[in-house]
Amino acid sequence: MTAFAPDSIVLNRKLPLWYQVSQSLRASILGRPEDAPLRLPTEEQLAGHYGVSVLTMRQALKELEDEGLISRHRRRGTFIEPAAQRAAPVRLLGSVDAIVAQQSGMSTRLLDHGTSPVPPDLAEHFPDGTDVMMYHRLRSDEGTGEPTNHARNYVRPDIAERIHPADLERWPMTRVLRDVVGARISRITDTVEARLADPETARLLQVPLLSPILHYTGISYDEDGRALDVARIHYRGDRFSFTVTLDAD
């Protein structure tokens, strides 16, 4: 029987090895393809794959077993639980309509909003002013209530004065900018980075500190090439993968 092939990881010797291995294997399980085998390699094979001791590997597997992601059977082996939820893809497609559709399907809570100095690393996007309006939101799965990402949006003041905070609990920012404010969005640029959960993100998304996080930055521009909004979103790394589709024409 073919065994599931987990991703590789470069271990940081300053952090507990069992924790890093469990988080890497967890992400591999939740991000697995639909047709991936459910049987895991043996403890010895997994230990060799990650370059750790069998004892460390056993501790990592126990963590995943306690979460209900895997089950262990004497003489039969270790298996991924079929019900273990696979990561939801976040597809970066080539239209504003596609991005609006992708951002829907989650419940949203506005945590905070107000005038804020332009963050120094965003100054190039807001060269005409010293302040922006900041909106901080937490998004959760509508079905389970599980938090999935938290986002901060930095919006030009002349645009923000036309945004009602309640709109941001009903609709994604892109839709509010386009359909409520009436802004003509000419393009959106996206950047995705791999990071580790800081204390705030770990608390909001209910994940362990230093868990893998996908950090997304999206910048919406108007027809004059001026930034309307800069979005910074922290996605749970065990629930999302990013796919980019490029059309040949």
Disulfide bonds with the S-S distance in Angstrom:
none
